[in-house]
Amino acid sequence: MTGATGTRLPLAVWALTRAVLLLCVLKVLTVPGPDVTSDVSAIYHGWYEVLRSGTYPVDDVTWQYPPAAALAVLSPALLPFLDYPSAFYVLVLLCDALVIGLLLYARRGPGRSGAGAWVWVAGVPLLGPTAYARYDLMVTAVAVAALLAGVRRPRVLGALAAFGALLKVWPVLLLVGTARGRAGRSAWTSAAAAAVTLAVLCAAALPGAFAFLSFQRDRGTEIESLGALVFHVARQFGWQGGVELRYGSMEFTGPYVPLVSTLAMGLTLLAFGWLLVWRLRARTFTVRTPADAAFTAVLLFTATSRVISPQYMLWLVGLSAVCLVFRGSRMVLPASLVLVATGVTLLEFPLGFAHVVASDGVGVGLLLLRNGLLVAATLTAGLRLWRETVPAGAGEALPGDRADGPRSRQPSRSAR
């Protein structure tokens, strides 16, 4: 399916599904479970008022975001004729439209595919109304734009990655797959310059720009994370812990929780150690490597994190969509696993969240399935990235070998 017909169908499905999402967050349609819009109407709106008063929310431990997040919270001021929640949802819709537009445009040309656009069309509504009730879709839009622009303009990739990192940290991982040589140096230099500039501007504009760092440090094990499964199961055998709302999310409290939180951070460090080894040994960089590496890196970060909030799935949907823009992508299976995990996440939150909080059979089963899918996607993506980019014998390559020369543009026979 090509041309206008190939564009109209995904746009039609996009429009239909997004209309349903808007009706849900505007409460025309009711979704069972907790009210997912309260973050916007209460928390974001409260931060909005504090930011307008001339400071970051330094007295609110639920403010755990880098300084540029203030731009997302303040953005509804662009639509003064709407109330705060409605303006926020409209802006998220516009970001959603930007992403589908970029993906449909990117599919043009040789070696490209429309599969990425379909991943985005399907993936966002699979998460349900939560997709529009958090600012993560805005951040994901920046990440998608960065990776697609980076194909030809590495400086733009770097600048947008830096902006995204100051919105919500994780987009810094977009830089991990940049090729060695001039293009990679341009991306990293641009990112460093943009990050410093934006950080200075944020700190100069309002006091408390980096207060979020101490709040993040004190977080524990959120009940939807991989590590939380230990306590969900332990509760069946008399573990004397509990669940409390702390730092803006439901966390386990009680014996051994600090130990599991520490182990989760250690696992994250090991994951990033693997990324470093991959980066040092990778020799075959193709046009799709930055997207594949970013997708793998964010999977590693998400799966090992002490916190896996439902909206994190949007990051993975967006990055997997970029991967599948490139025909012949090795990330089809991990992307498919992420889509299924996103659908399960809707069942877990908000539909079945009471079961998760209670650690009953339904709740534990949903978490086991969702987190198991994430682990499977992470391992599969990592293995495929390694095989695609690290030819046999790469460890014996000379330190001066370059991966951006003519021989690096096509995968070696051993990497296929």
C-alpha positions as CSV (number, residue, x, y, z in Angstrom):
1,M,0.0,0.0,0.0
2,T,1.7,3.2,-1.1
3,G,0.9,6.8,-2.0
4,A,-2.2,8.7,-0.8
5,T,-4.0,5.4,0.1
6,G,-1.2,4.3,2.3
7,T,-1.3,7.6,4.1
8,R,-5.1,7.9,4.5
9,L,-5.7,4.6,6.2
10,P,-3.2,5.1,9.1
11,L,-4.3,8.7,9.5
12,A,-8.0,7.6,9.6
13,V,-7.2,5.0,12.3
14,W,-5.1,7.5,14.2
15,A,-7.9,10.1,14.2
16,L,-10.5,7.6,15.3
17,T,-8.4,6.2,18.2
18,R,-7.3,9.6,19.3
19,A,-10.9,10.9,19.4
20,V,-11.7,8.0,21.8
21,L,-8.7,8.9,24.0
22,L,-9.8,12.6,24.1
23,L,-13.3,11.5,25.1
24,C,-11.8,9.4,27.9
25,V,-9.6,12.1,29.4
26,L,-12.4,14.7,29.0
27,K,-14.6,12.1,30.9
28,V,-17.2,11.8,28.2
29,L,-16.4,8.1,28.3
30,T,-15.7,6.5,31.7
31,V,-12.7,4.1,32.1
32,P,-12.9,1.8,35.2
33,G,-10.2,2.1,37.9
34,P,-8.4,5.2,39.3
35,D,-8.9,8.5,37.7
36,V,-5.8,8.9,35.5
37,T,-6.6,12.6,34.8
38,S,-6.0,13.7,38.4
39,D,-2.3,14.1,37.7
40,V,-3.1,16.9,35.2
41,S,-6.1,18.5,36.9
42,A,-4.5,18.5,40.4
43,I,-0.7,17.8,40.4
44,Y,0.3,19.5,37.1
45,H,-2.1,22.4,37.6
46,G,-0.7,22.9,41.1
47,W,2.9,22.9,39.8
48,Y,1.7,25.4,37.1
49,E,0.6,27.8,39.7
50,V,3.8,27.5,41.7
51,L,5.9,28.0,38.6
52,R,4.0,31.1,37.7
53,S,4.7,32.4,41.1
54,G,8.4,32.4,40.2
55,T,10.0,29.3,41.6
56,Y,10.2,25.5,41.0
57,P,8.1,23.3,43.3
58,V,11.0,22.8,45.7
59,D,8.7,22.0,48.7
60,D,6.9,19.2,46.8
61,V,8.6,15.8,46.8
62,T,6.5,14.7,43.9
63,W,8.4,17.2,41.6
64,Q,11.0,14.7,40.3
65,Y,11.7,16.1,36.9
66,P,14.6,18.0,35.2
67,P,14.2,21.8,34.9
68,A,12.9,21.9,31.3
69,A,9.8,19.9,32.5
70,A,8.5,23.3,33.6
71,L,7.9,24.1,29.9
72,A,5.6,21.1,29.6
73,V,3.7,22.0,32.8
74,L,3.4,25.7,31.7
75,S,2.5,24.9,28.1
76,P,-1.3,25.1,28.6
77,A,-0.8,28.8,29.0
78,L,-0.5,28.8,25.2
79,L,-4.2,28.1,25.0
80,P,-5.7,30.7,27.5
81,F,-9.2,30.2,26.1
82,L,-9.3,26.6,27.5
83,D,-9.2,25.4,31.1
84,Y,-5.8,23.9,32.2
85,P,-6.7,20.2,31.7
86,S,-8.4,20.7,28.3
87,A,-5.5,22.8,27.1
88,F,-3.0,20.2,28.2
89,Y,-4.9,17.4,26.4
90,V,-5.1,19.4,23.2
91,L,-1.3,20.1,23.3
92,V,-0.6,16.4,23.8
93,L,-2.9,15.6,20.8
94,L,-0.8,18.1,18.7
95,C,2.4,16.3,19.8
96,D,0.8,13.0,18.9
97,A,-0.1,14.4,15.5
98,L,3.5,15.6,15.0
99,V,4.8,12.1,15.7
100,I,2.5,10.4,13.2
101,G,3.3,13.1,10.7
102,L,7.0,12.6,11.1
103,L,6.8,8.8,10.8
104,L,4.6,8.9,7.7
105,Y,7.0,11.4,6.1
106,A,10.1,9.3,7.1
107,R,8.7,6.2,5.4
108,R,9.3,7.7,2.0
109,G,12.3,6.7,0.0
110,P,14.3,3.5,-0.5
111,G,14.9,1.3,2.4
112,R,12.0,2.7,4.4
113,S,8.8,1.2,5.7
114,G,5.3,2.3,6.9
115,A,5.5,-0.2,9.8
116,G,6.8,2.4,12.2
117,A,3.7,4.6,11.6
118,W,1.5,1.7,12.4
119,V,3.3,0.9,15.6
120,W,2.6,4.4,16.8
121,V,-1.0,4.4,15.6
122,A,-1.6,1.2,17.6
123,G,0.7,1.6,20.5
124,V,-0.6,4.8,22.0
125,P,-4.3,3.8,22.4
126,L,-3.1,0.4,23.7
127,L,-2.0,2.3,26.8
128,G,-5.5,3.9,27.2
129,P,-6.2,7.4,28.6
130,T,-2.9,7.5,30.6
131,A,-1.2,8.3,27.3
132,Y,-2.9,11.7,27.2
133,A,-2.8,12.3,30.9
134,R,0.9,12.6,31.3
135,Y,3.5,14.7,29.6
136,D,5.6,11.7,28.5
137,L,4.1,11.8,25.0
138,M,5.5,15.3,24.6
139,V,9.0,14.0,25.5
140,T,8.6,11.0,23.2
141,A,7.7,13.4,20.3
142,V,11.0,15.2,20.9
143,A,12.9,11.8,20.9
144,V,11.2,10.6,17.7
145,A,12.0,14.0,16.0
146,A,15.6,13.7,17.2
147,L,16.3,10.2,15.8
148,L,14.6,10.9,12.5
149,A,16.5,14.2,12.1
150,G,19.7,12.6,13.1
151,V,19.8,10.5,9.9
152,R,21.0,13.5,8.0
153,R,21.6,16.1,10.7
154,P,23.6,14.8,13.7
155,R,23.8,18.3,15.3
156,V,20.0,18.4,15.4
157,L,19.9,14.9,17.0
158,G,22.3,16.2,19.7
159,A,20.4,19.4,20.4
160,L,17.0,17.6,20.6
161,A,18.4,14.8,22.7
162,A,19.8,17.4,25.2
163,F,16.4,19.2,25.3
164,G,14.7,15.9,25.8
165,A,17.1,15.0,28.6
166,L,16.2,18.2,30.4
167,L,12.6,17.3,30.0
168,K,12.8,13.8,31.4
169,V,16.4,12.5,31.5
170,W,16.0,9.3,29.4
171,P,16.4,11.0,25.9
172,V,20.1,11.3,26.7
173,L,20.2,7.6,25.7
174,L,19.5,8.6,22.1
175,L,23.2,9.4,21.7
176,V,24.4,6.0,22.6
177,G,24.2,4.6,19.1
178,T,25.8,7.5,17.1
179,A,28.5,6.4,14.8
180,R,32.1,7.1,15.5
181,G,33.8,9.9,13.6
182,R,32.7,13.3,12.6
183,A,29.0,12.7,12.8
184,G,29.1,11.3,16.2
185,R,31.3,14.0,17.5
186,S,29.0,16.6,16.1
187,A,26.0,15.0,17.8
188,W,27.7,14.8,21.2
189,T,29.2,18.3,21.0
190,S,25.8,19.8,20.0
191,A,24.2,17.9,22.9
192,A,26.7,19.2,25.4
193,A,26.4,22.8,24.2
194,A,22.6,22.6,24.2
195,A,22.4,21.0,27.6
196,V,24.7,23.5,29.3
197,T,22.8,26.4,27.7
198,L,19.4,25.2,28.6
199,A,20.4,24.3,32.2
200,V,21.9,27.7,32.8
201,L,18.8,29.4,31.4
202,C,16.5,27.3,33.5
203,A,18.6,27.9,36.7
204,A,18.7,31.7,35.9
205,A,15.0,31.9,35.2
206,L,13.7,30.3,38.4
207,P,15.3,29.1,41.7
208,G,15.2,25.4,42.5
209,A,15.9,24.1,39.1
210,F,17.8,21.0,40.3
211,A,15.9,20.3,43.6
212,F,14.5,17.2,41.8
213,L,17.8,15.3,42.2
214,S,17.4,14.8,46.0
215,F,13.7,13.7,45.5
216,Q,14.7,11.1,43.0
217,R,17.5,9.7,45.2
218,D,15.0,8.9,48.0
219,R,12.6,6.9,45.9
220,G,11.9,3.3,46.8
221,T,10.5,0.3,45.0
222,E,7.3,1.1,43.0
223,I,4.7,-1.6,43.0
224,E,4.7,-2.1,39.2
225,S,8.5,-2.5,38.9
226,L,10.3,-5.8,38.2
227,G,11.8,-5.8,41.7
228,A,8.4,-5.3,43.2
229,L,7.4,-8.8,42.1
230,V,9.6,-10.1,45.0
231,F,7.2,-8.4,47.5
232,H,4.0,-9.3,45.6
233,V,5.0,-12.9,46.0
234,A,6.3,-12.5,49.5
235,R,3.0,-11.1,50.6
236,Q,1.4,-14.5,49.8
237,F,3.7,-16.0,52.5
238,G,3.2,-13.5,55.3
239,W,5.7,-10.7,54.5
240,Q,4.9,-7.9,56.9
241,G,5.3,-5.0,54.5
242,G,2.7,-2.6,53.0
243,V,1.9,-0.2,50.2
244,E,2.0,3.5,50.6
245,L,1.7,6.6,48.3
246,R,5.2,8.0,48.4
247,Y,6.9,10.5,46.0
248,G,3.9,10.5,43.8
249,S,3.5,6.7,43.2
250,M,2.5,3.6,45.1
251,E,5.6,2.0,46.7
252,F,6.3,-0.9,48.9
253,T,7.4,-0.2,52.5
254,G,8.8,-2.6,55.1
255,P,11.5,-5.2,55.6
256,Y,14.0,-5.7,52.8
257,V,12.6,-2.9,50.5
258,P,15.8,-0.8,50.7
259,L,17.8,-3.9,49.8
260,V,15.7,-4.7,46.7
261,S,15.9,-1.0,45.7
262,T,19.7,-1.1,46.0
263,L,19.8,-4.3,44.0
264,A,17.7,-2.7,41.3
265,M,20.1,0.2,41.0
266,G,22.9,-2.2,40.8
267,L,21.2,-4.1,38.0
268,T,20.7,-0.8,36.2
269,L,24.5,-0.1,36.6
270,L,25.2,-3.6,35.1
271,A,22.9,-2.9,32.2
272,F,24.7,0.4,31.4
273,G,28.0,-1.5,31.8
274,W,26.8,-3.8,29.1
275,L,26.0,-0.8,26.9
276,L,29.5,0.6,27.4
277,V,31.0,-2.7,26.4
278,W,28.8,-2.8,23.3
279,R,29.7,0.7,22.4
280,L,33.5,-0.1,22.7
281,R,33.2,-3.3,20.6
282,A,30.6,-2.2,18.0
283,R,32.1,-1.7,14.5
284,T,29.2,-1.9,12.1
285,F,27.1,1.3,12.2
286,T,24.3,1.6,9.7
287,V,21.5,4.2,9.3
288,R,19.3,2.3,11.7
289,T,21.9,1.7,14.5
290,P,21.1,5.0,16.4
291,A,17.4,4.0,16.7
292,D,18.1,0.4,17.5
293,A,20.7,1.3,20.2
294,A,18.4,4.0,21.7
295,F,15.5,1.5,21.8
296,T,17.7,-1.1,23.5
297,A,19.1,1.3,26.0
298,V,15.7,2.6,27.1
299,L,14.5,-1.0,27.4
300,L,17.4,-1.7,29.7
301,F,16.7,1.4,31.7
302,T,13.0,0.7,32.0
303,A,13.2,-3.0,32.8
304,T,15.7,-2.5,35.6
305,S,14.3,0.7,37.1
306,R,12.9,0.9,40.6
307,V,9.9,2.5,39.0
308,I,8.0,1.4,36.0
309,S,5.1,3.8,35.6
310,P,2.5,3.0,32.9
311,Q,3.5,6.0,30.8
312,Y,7.0,4.7,30.4
313,M,5.6,2.4,27.7
314,L,5.1,5.5,25.5
315,W,8.9,5.9,25.3
316,L,9.3,2.3,24.1
317,V,6.5,2.6,21.6
318,G,7.9,5.7,20.1
319,L,11.5,4.4,19.8
320,S,10.3,1.1,18.4
321,A,8.3,3.0,15.8
322,V,11.4,4.7,14.6
323,C,13.3,1.4,14.5
324,L,10.6,0.0,12.2
325,V,10.8,3.0,9.8
326,F,13.8,1.3,8.4
327,R,13.0,-1.7,6.2
328,G,14.8,-4.9,7.4
329,S,14.9,-3.7,11.0
330,R,16.1,-6.4,13.4
331,M,13.8,-5.0,16.1
332,V,10.5,-6.3,14.8
333,L,10.2,-9.0,17.6
334,P,11.1,-6.7,20.5
335,A,8.8,-4.0,19.1
336,S,6.0,-6.6,18.9
337,L,6.6,-7.6,22.5
338,V,6.5,-4.0,23.6
339,L,3.1,-3.5,21.9
340,V,1.7,-6.6,23.7
341,A,3.2,-5.3,27.0
342,T,1.6,-1.9,26.4
343,G,-1.8,-3.6,26.1
344,V,-1.2,-5.6,29.3
345,T,-0.2,-2.4,31.0
346,L,-3.7,-1.0,30.3
347,L,-5.2,-4.1,32.0
348,E,-2.8,-3.5,35.0
349,F,-3.4,0.2,35.2
350,P,-6.0,1.6,35.5
351,L,-8.3,-1.3,34.9
352,G,-6.8,-3.8,37.3
353,F,-4.9,-1.5,39.7
354,A,-6.8,-2.5,42.7
355,H,-5.7,-6.1,42.1
356,V,-2.1,-4.9,41.8
357,V,-2.2,-3.0,45.1
358,A,-3.8,-6.0,46.8
359,S,-1.2,-8.4,45.3
360,D,-3.9,-10.9,44.6
361,G,-3.7,-13.5,41.8
362,V,-5.0,-11.3,39.1
363,G,-2.6,-8.4,40.0
364,V,0.5,-10.6,40.3
365,G,-0.4,-12.4,37.1
366,L,-0.7,-9.2,35.1
367,L,2.6,-7.9,36.5
368,L,4.4,-11.1,35.8
369,L,3.1,-11.0,32.2
370,R,3.9,-7.4,31.6
371,N,7.3,-7.4,33.2
372,G,8.1,-10.7,31.6
373,L,7.4,-9.3,28.2
374,L,9.6,-6.3,28.9
375,V,12.5,-8.5,30.0
376,A,12.0,-10.7,26.9
377,A,12.0,-7.6,24.7
378,T,15.1,-6.2,26.4
379,L,17.1,-9.5,26.0
380,T,16.0,-9.9,22.4
381,A,16.8,-6.3,21.5
382,G,20.2,-6.5,23.1
383,L,21.1,-9.7,21.4
384,R,20.0,-8.5,18.0
385,L,21.8,-5.2,18.4
386,W,25.0,-7.0,19.4
387,R,24.8,-9.4,16.4
388,E,24.1,-6.6,14.0
389,T,26.9,-4.3,15.1
390,V,29.7,-6.4,16.7
391,P,31.3,-8.7,14.0
392,A,33.2,-11.8,15.2
393,G,36.7,-10.9,16.2
394,A,35.9,-7.2,16.9
395,G,37.6,-7.5,20.2
396,E,40.9,-7.9,18.4
397,A,40.5,-4.8,16.3
398,L,43.1,-2.1,16.7
399,P,42.3,0.9,18.9
400,G,42.6,3.1,15.9
401,D,40.1,1.3,13.8
402,R,37.4,3.5,12.6
403,A,33.7,2.5,12.3
404,D,32.6,5.4,10.1
405,G,34.6,4.6,7.0
406,P,33.3,2.9,3.9
407,R,33.6,-0.6,5.3
408,S,31.4,0.2,8.2
409,R,28.4,1.2,6.2
410,Q,27.2,-2.3,5.4
411,P,26.9,-5.1,8.0
412,S,29.6,-7.7,7.8
413,R,28.6,-11.3,6.9
414,S,29.0,-12.4,10.5
415,A,26.7,-9.7,11.7
416,R,23.7,-10.7,9.6
